[in-house]
Amino acid sequence: MQKVELLLIDTGHPCLGKLGHALANDRYHVTTFDSAEAMLIHIMRTPKRERQQRCALLKHRSNGMSGIEAQTHLRKLDPSLTAIIYSDAATPTCVIDAWRAGADDYLLYPFNDDEVKKSLHRIHAKRKALADSPQLDTIEPSDELCKTLTARERGIMKLIVDGQKNAEICQTLSISLATVKMHRANLMRKLGVHNAAQLSSVFHKSIETPPNT
């Protein structure tokens, strides 16, 4: 099986430094860079015939080029490249910026190895569903994608399906409006749906699937 190259900028933080070792026995290997610009040069210098599957792990805001800017350039250089954007303050605005830039997932920093592995699995499952579907505009999320939702995301999905608005969900779960919006954007992005009706269809098809914890 072809390995996936995980591209990341080495900030010196332990949770990033350990990723290479954590993924060594999986289908991934890690290539580190000292800046987003260096990562872009690496992509430009790799001949198309030698390119492999790649996923960039980018910080939303950083010194120099931001993760959002880097993601925009990377996708132009290699359309098949996937991306995970992360931030230590995952506000709804940050999440929306990432989705608009074409990110495939969003993580809250710091994260652990398992969170990165689950994110990579979600991306792989979604890309495979897209590749295997003859009609890209009628894709329905698979049970595998539904299983990647956290318990909180599944809880919010049920409340949305039950007809609750964001403000009502805040009161039901005793969480902030910003948190509700962030979880709502995340779960819709993971499942590839765009409105409550599509979300309801997914929910009823996966209702027997136990949530992740």
BELBEL-V153810 format. One record per backbone hydrogen bond with DSSP energy under -0.5 kcal/mol. NH is the residue of the N-H (numbers start at 1). CO is the residue of the C=O. E is the energy in kcal/mol with one decimal. If there is no record, write none. Layout:
nh=NH co=CO e=E
nh=NH co=CO e=E
This chain:
nh=4 co=27 e=-3.2
nh=5 co=53 e=-2.9
nh=6 co=4 e=-0.6
nh=6 co=29 e=-3.1
nh=7 co=5 e=-0.7
nh=7 co=55 e=-2.8
nh=8 co=31 e=-2.1
nh=9 co=57 e=-0.7
nh=10 co=8 e=-0.5
nh=10 co=33 e=-2.6
nh=11 co=9 e=-0.9
nh=16 co=13 e=-1.4
nh=17 co=13 e=-2.0
nh=18 co=14 e=-1.9
nh=19 co=16 e=-1.2
nh=22 co=18 e=-2.4
nh=23 co=19 e=-2.3
nh=24 co=21 e=-0.9
nh=26 co=23 e=-1.7
nh=28 co=23 e=-0.8
nh=29 co=4 e=-2.1
nh=31 co=6 e=-2.5
nh=33 co=8 e=-1.7
nh=39 co=35 e=-1.4
nh=40 co=36 e=-2.1
nh=41 co=37 e=-2.1
nh=42 co=38 e=-1.9
nh=43 co=39 e=-2.0
nh=44 co=40 e=-2.5
nh=45 co=41 e=-2.1
nh=46 co=42 e=-0.7
nh=46 co=43 e=-0.8
nh=47 co=45 e=-0.7
nh=50 co=47 e=-1.6
nh=51 co=47 e=-0.5
nh=51 co=48 e=-1.2
nh=55 co=5 e=-2.6
nh=56 co=82 e=-2.6
nh=57 co=7 e=-3.5
nh=58 co=56 e=-0.7
nh=58 co=84 e=-2.8
nh=60 co=86 e=-3.4
nh=67 co=59 e=-1.6
nh=67 co=60 e=-0.5
nh=68 co=60 e=-0.9
nh=70 co=66 e=-2.6
nh=71 co=67 e=-2.5
nh=72 co=68 e=-1.8
nh=73 co=69 e=-1.9
nh=74 co=70 e=-3.0
nh=75 co=71 e=-2.2
nh=76 co=72 e=-1.1
nh=77 co=73 e=-1.8
nh=78 co=74 e=-2.7
nh=81 co=78 e=-2.1
nh=82 co=54 e=-2.3
nh=84 co=56 e=-3.1
nh=85 co=105 e=-2.3
nh=86 co=58 e=-2.5
nh=87 co=107 e=-1.7
nh=91 co=89 e=-2.3
nh=95 co=91 e=-2.3
nh=96 co=92 e=-2.7
nh=97 co=93 e=-2.5
nh=98 co=94 e=-2.1
nh=99 co=95 e=-2.3
nh=100 co=96 e=-2.4
nh=101 co=97 e=-1.5
nh=102 co=99 e=-1.4
nh=103 co=98 e=-2.5
nh=104 co=83 e=-2.8
nh=105 co=83 e=-1.0
nh=107 co=85 e=-2.1
nh=109 co=87 e=-2.9
nh=116 co=112 e=-1.6
nh=117 co=113 e=-2.4
nh=118 co=114 e=-2.7
nh=119 co=115 e=-2.1
nh=120 co=116 e=-2.6
nh=121 co=117 e=-2.3
nh=122 co=118 e=-2.5
nh=123 co=119 e=-2.4
nh=124 co=120 e=-2.5
nh=125 co=121 e=-2.8
nh=126 co=122 e=-2.5
nh=127 co=123 e=-2.7
nh=128 co=124 e=-2.4
nh=129 co=125 e=-2.1
nh=130 co=126 e=-2.2
nh=131 co=127 e=-2.5
nh=132 co=128 e=-2.4
nh=133 co=129 e=-1.0
nh=136 co=134 e=-0.5
nh=138 co=135 e=-1.5
nh=139 co=136 e=-0.7
nh=146 co=142 e=-1.7
nh=147 co=143 e=-2.1
nh=148 co=144 e=-0.6
nh=148 co=145 e=-1.0
nh=149 co=146 e=-1.4
nh=154 co=150 e=-2.4
nh=155 co=151 e=-2.1
nh=156 co=152 e=-2.4
nh=157 co=153 e=-2.3
nh=158 co=154 e=-2.1
nh=159 co=155 e=-1.8
nh=160 co=156 e=-2.4
nh=161 co=157 e=-2.5
nh=162 co=158 e=-2.1
nh=163 co=160 e=-1.6
nh=164 co=159 e=-2.5
nh=169 co=165 e=-2.3
nh=170 co=166 e=-2.1
nh=171 co=167 e=-1.4
nh=172 co=168 e=-2.5
nh=173 co=169 e=-2.6
nh=174 co=170 e=-1.2
nh=175 co=170 e=-1.4
nh=180 co=176 e=-2.0
nh=181 co=177 e=-2.5
nh=182 co=178 e=-2.1
nh=183 co=179 e=-2.5
nh=184 co=180 e=-2.7
nh=185 co=181 e=-2.5
nh=186 co=182 e=-2.3
nh=187 co=183 e=-2.8
nh=188 co=184 e=-1.9
nh=189 co=185 e=-2.0
nh=190 co=186 e=-2.6
nh=191 co=187 e=-1.9
nh=192 co=188 e=-1.1
nh=193 co=188 e=-1.8
nh=199 co=195 e=-2.0
nh=200 co=196 e=-2.4
nh=201 co=197 e=-1.7
nh=202 co=198 e=-2.0
nh=203 co=199 e=-2.5
nh=204 co=200 e=-2.3
nh=205 co=201 e=-1.3
nh=206 co=202 e=-1.4
nh=209 co=206 e=-2.2
nh=212 co=149 e=-1.0
